């Protein structure tokens, strides 16, 4: 069983924290690098407060986001990852704003933002992303992410906290821009004969690796596998391996089979890591499935799910009913619609100290 701590307390200066929030449809991560420095990855809106969950959390800790947050990262632009992120960037006015390099060309962004067909096919949250880019760029806070790029570091010495992007690869960025131009102009751009599949929003996700306070964590965004060895997780393993393994893993793409990569588990992740999954629900489709969780259990020391499927969007099936009971037992209490997994660790801790709140639960 994970060890518990008092729910509402600010992490110590020498304590690394990962907080993953999920609502059945929506994902957000807050990271404490140490000494009061924070990052926020992605966003969704708390259905009770109508505020981004990250801002609610920092407020509950008594922290001013303007003083505390160093990075705001939009891993990609699907709407389950981007709702409310413009407000976060506004409130965190001193933070760098990190966006996938696949959107670095202004003409491409403008084409897609103004053409509804292209907008819908290239990602449901692109309009908010375009607004975020315009604001961050005008304020001189915009950083384009690409593989092996250091997005933030606290100091120049090797022991300083550092956040580095492991994706998207240059090949992926180029292919995505080509495809986006084709979508925007209705002129299809021929891609490599062998790898015709374009890299859509998930394929250009910003995967992040943090090394801080002697702790390492991998944040998988929604990156998936692809037949193209210069894209997806194979490119990360081959070209962006940080050379040190993570003991905590925010599982990519809601635990789907399309993100399971044996090379990642062998090369980038320690044995028996802490793994955290946020779910995704859309009609009859729900991630992760029970089979997905069984796979992840076999790879993990501890496995947590931030919430069960969002029942107002899901068709309740026997598989979903089994998943909910797997999280909460036979006597299922009233679900609040979202959950929070918080993991903390410092140099003297032998393991991650994990708390779960709301609908979040450990999977066994």
N, C-alpha and C positions, 0 to 999 in steps of 0.2 A: 504494500500500500504506500502511496506517496505521503511524505510528511507534510503537516499542515502548519500554516502561520496565520496570524491575525489578519482578517480580510482587508481592512482599510488602513494600511500603513505605507508610508513612503519608503522606497528602497534605500538602504544605506549607501553612502558614497562609494563604497567598494563592492557593491552588489550589482551584478548583472541581472536584468529582468527581461523576460519575454512575456508579453500579454497578447493573446490571440482572442479576438472576438468574432463570433459568428451568429447569424440569425436564421439559418436555414436558407437564406438567400442574401448574401452579403458577407464580406470579410474585411477585417482590419487588424493590423498588428502594431503594437507599441513596444519600443525597445528602449531600455535604460542602459546606456553605455557605461555609466558610472559618473560620480561627481555632478549629478544633476543634469546630465546631457541626454536628450531623448531623440528618437526618430519615430516617425509614423509612416507605415506602409499601407496604402489603400484606405478605403473608407466605406462605411455605410451608415445609415441614419437610424438612431435609436427610435423604435416605433412609439415609445412612451413620451420622450422629451422632444422628438423631432429635431434633435441635434446630432451631429456626428459623434459616434460612440467614443472616439479617441478624445475629443474635447470634454465629453462628460467624465471620462476616466481621469484625465489630468485635473479637472476641477474637483473631483472627489478626493484627490490627493492634496488639494490646496496649492497646486502648481499653476503658474502663469505660463501659458504656451508660448507667449512672445519671448520670454526669458529662457525657457527650458528646451524648446524643440530646435534641433540643429538641421534636421532633414525631414522633408515631406516627399514621399516617393509614390508616384502613381505607376504601379508595376505595368499596367496596360489599361485599356479603356473600355472593357465590358462593364455594364452598369452595376453589376453586383460587386465591383471593386472600386467604384469611383463616385458613388452618391455622397455628396457633401464635401468632397475633397477641395473644392474651390473655397469653401468657408474655412476649412482647416488652414489652407495656405494663407488666407487673409489674416486669421488669428495668430498664426505663427510667422509673423512678419519678418523675423530675422533668419528664418530657415532657408536653406537651399531647396529648390523644388526640382526633383529629379523625374525625368520623363524618358521613355524609350526613344533611342535615336531613330527609330523607324518613322517618327513624325518630324524629323528635323528640317525637312524642306517645306518652306512656307507655301509655295504654289500648290503642293500636294495637299496640305492641310486645308487650304482655301477651297480647292476643288471639291474635296470630300464633304466638307462642312456645309456646302451649299447645294449638294445633290442628294436628295433623300434616299435614292436607291443605293448609291454607294455608301452613304452613311450607315444604313441599316445592315448592309452586308459586311461592312468592315468593322462593326462594333457598335453596340447599342449606347455607349456612353461617350461617343466621340465629340459631340457638341460641347459637353462640359469640359472635356480635355482641351479642346481648342481655346475655350475661354481661359482655362488655367494657364495655358502656354502664353497667351497674350499678356496676361497680368504679370506672370513671373518674368517674362522677357523684358517688359517695360521697366520692371523694378531691378533688373540686373541680378536676378536670383536663379535663373534657369540653368540646369545642367542636363545635357543629353547623355543618357547612359548607353554604354557599349561594353562588351566583354573586356574584363581586366582593367577597367577604369576605376580608380579610387574615387569614391563619391564624397567621403568625409574622413578626416583624421583629426584627432585632437592635438597632436604634437608631432615633432619630427623624430623622436626616438622610437626604437623598434618596439617598445612596450606600450606605446600609445594606442588607444582604441582606434580601430580602423573599420570602415565599411567599404567593401569593394563589390562592384557589379561583376557577375560571372556570365551574364548574357544581356542583350542579344549579340550574337556574333556579327561580324561585318558582312558575311555572306547573307545572313538572315535579314539584316537591315536592307541590303541592296535588293534582295528578292521581294521584300515587302513593299518597298517604294515602287518597284516596277509594277507589281500587281495593283497597288493602290492607284497609280496613274491610270492603269487600264480600267479599273472600276470607275474612276472619276470621269474619264473621257469617253467611255464606252469603246475604247480601242484596246483590244486585248494584246498584251505584250507576251510574245512567246518566251517561255522559260526553258530551262535545260530539259532535253528530251527525257533524261533519266529521272529527274525530280521535278515533275510538273506541278505538284501541289504547292500553292503559295504559302507563305508564312503569314497567317492572319493574326489577330490580336494576341492569342495565347502564345503563338510562336515567337513573338517579339517581346514577351514578358521580361521584366527586369528581375532576374534572380540575384539575391544579395547574400554575401558571406560576411559575417561579423566576427572579429577577433578582438575581444575586450576583457580586461580584468582576468586574463588567463582562461577565459571561456570562449568557445567557438559555436556558432550557430549558422545554419543554412536556411534561407527563406526562399521557398521554391516557386512563389507566385503561381501562375497557371501554366508554366512551361510543360510541354508534352514532348513525346518522342516523334521523330520524323524519319522517313527513309533517307533523307539527306544527311550524310555524316558531318556536314559543316553547319548543321542547325540542331535545335532541340537539345536534349540532355547529352547526346553523344558528343556534341561540340563542346559542351561545358566540361565533360570529363577529359576530353582530349586536349583542349586548348586553354581552359580556364581553371584548371585544378589549383587550388590555393596552396597545396603542399602540406596542409594540416587538416585533420579531420574534425568534423563537428560532432558534439555530443547532444545537440538538439536540432530538430528538423521540423520546420513548418512544411508539411507535406504539400506537394504541388497539385494543382487542379483538382482539389476536393477529394483526393484519394483515388481518382479514376485509374483504370487499368492503363490508359494511354500515357500515364506519367510514370509508371513503374519502370525503373531502369536499374538493372543489376550493377552496372558500372558505377552508378552514383552510390549505391550502398557499399560497394567494395572500396571505392577510391576516396569518397568524400565524407563518409559517415562512420563514426566509431561503432563498435559492437554494442548492442543493447542500448540504443539511444532513447531519449525522450522524443516522441513523435506527436504532433498535434495536427488535427484535421479540422477544417471548417466544411460544413455540408453545402450542397447546392441542390435546389429543387426548382423544377419547371414542368408543371403538368404531370405527365406520367413518368418523367425522368427524374431520378434522384441519385445523387452521389454523396457519400460513397455507398456502394452496395455492401451487403454482408460479406460477400466474397472478397471485395476490396479490403475490408477490415481484417478478414482472416489473413490475407497476404501481409498486411502491414503489421499485424500482431506477430507474425513469424519473424519480422525484421527488427522489432522494437523491444526495448526493455519495458517501457511504459507507453501506452497509447491513449490519447484523449481526443474526444470529439466535442466541439464547442456547442453543438446543439443537435437535436434530431431534425428530420426534414420539416420544412415550413408547411404545416398541415393545410393552411388556407390556399397554398399553391399546388399542393401535391394530391394526387389521387391515392387514397389510402389503400394499399395493397397488403397482402400477408407479409411480404418482405419488409415493408416499411413498419408494419406493426411489430415484427420481430426485432427490428433495429431499435425502436423506441423502448421495447421491453428489455432489450439487451443493455440499454443505458440506464434504465430506471427501475427495473425489476417488474414483477407481476402486478404490483399495485402502483400504477402509473399516476403520479400526482399531476395537478394542473400545470401545464407547461406555460412558461412566460414568454416564449417566442425567441429567446436569444440566450447566449451563454458566454462565459469568459473563462479561459484557462490562463492562469498566471504561474510562471515558473521563474524562480530566483535561485541564484547561486553565487557564492564568492569563493575565494581561493582556499578557504578552510573547509568548505562543504564537500563531502564525498560524493554527493549526488544532487540532482536538481530537487528543489523543494517546491512542490506543486500544490496549488489550490485551484478548485473549480467552483464557479459561481453560476447562478441562474440554471439554465438547462444543460450546462456542460457536465460531462461525466467521463470517467475512465472506462475504456472498453476492455473486456476480458474475453 
